Amino acid sequence: MPEFLNLLPPEEALAAWLPHITHRMEAERLVSADALGRVLAEDVLAPHPMPPFDRSAVDGYAVRAADTYGASEGLPAYLEVVGEVPMGAAAAFTVGSGQAALIHTGGMLPPGADAVVMVEYTQQARAGEVEILRPVAVGENVLLEGEDVAAGAAVFPAGRRLRAAEIGGLMALGVLTVAVARRPTVGVLATGDEVVPPDAEPAPGQVRDINTYTLSAEVRRAGGVPRVYGIIPDRPAALADAAARALAECDLVVVTAGSSASTRDMTAEVLDGLGAPGVLVHGVNTKPGRPTILAAAHGKPVVGLPGNPVSALVNVGLFVLPVMARLEGEAPRARPLLPARLTVNLPSASGREDWWPVRLRQTPEGWLAEPIFYKSNLIFALARADGLLKVPADATGLAAGEWAEIRLL
């Protein structure tokens, strides 16, 4: 088992850990309209082309492009208006040479027409006639059949997490059900003889359980299903029994350990004994969150987080959320970050990645990030924050006025 204080940067820790996570979520079929936020378990193929017919992209007149060549405001082309294309139906006429048809956005291009002139570049000459004030090319202002999606094409690949736009695309294609990865169940275990439930009155030296509820909330927000195993006393046998039960019943197990070195060592030993290959990372080079433990047992991920509520919550974003995405088979994607300018100097130790809670303030010149300086273990430092600012490991701090990237909370 790797020794504690053999600290790895977060990226290296993930690279050492994730290849051992072979467990994957089974697929289930859902109504597409209810699948927001779920990850596709198989490719979605287009049952027909999109658009399903040539259609106008603007309000205007459907024409033969050749009839507009050379048209200008000083010398317009005069075309006979042969009708209006009905919305939701095919035109009952053909556009011939020297003719045009009034058409609205989304209307089906009538036979004979191959372009649309925007209404802004036309004017009425007399009844039954329109002046064309500029030429158009073949296909201009027209969405061609299959231009967006060809029939049979994979419109959304397996591993895509469905957003509102994807739901709309599924509806446009008439794909009413999809196969998605089942939501991962995450076992959450809090440890510590000093920890009591939130509804209890703490005795001297005791604290209420925070981690169970913050971690469960983050799991829900990421689309998982938390399963709470309660507060486990600081006894190896009790933790081993609870962790083994959680591993059998869940797809991922997260344990928050106490702050003492002896408690951390006990947690690492228990997690290492859950199954091969055991503990793969014991300590990451971050502040907060250095005592993080990453393990795998028979292909399932097991995470040991610090008991410090701030450290635990910060490291959920670094390790728990990425492994949840892996369990669902989600394809790698960029995470949104907000650029902001620091308001004060922010010190940091070189070689260590620091994460600072910050308040954000909008100005005409952009966002400002105001660091929240706090002592360890103060959850309200995060409750007051809008995001987390990353100080890279190769920096010795950031100066006031420098731009930094903020991970929103």
URGILIN-V89121 format. One record per helix or strand of 2 or more residues. SS is the DSSP state (2 for helix, 1 for strand). FROM is the first residue (numbers start at 1). TO is the last residue. If there is no record, write none. Layout:
# URGILIN-V89121
ss: (SS SS)
from: (FROM FROM)
to: (TO TO)
This chain:
# URGILIN-V89121
ss: (2 1 2 1 1 1 1 2 1 1 1 2 1 1 1 1 2 1 1 1 1 2 1 2 1 2 1 1 1 1 2 1 1 1 1 2 1 1 1)
from: (10 27 32 39 44 55 60 65 77 99 115 119 122 129 142 154 164 177 185 195 207 211 225 236 252 261 277 286 293 300 309 338 346 353 366 380 387 397 403)
to: (18 31 34 40 45 56 63 68 84 103 118 121 124 132 143 156 173 181 191 196 208 221 232 249 256 272 282 287 297 305 327 342 347 363 371 383 391 398 408)
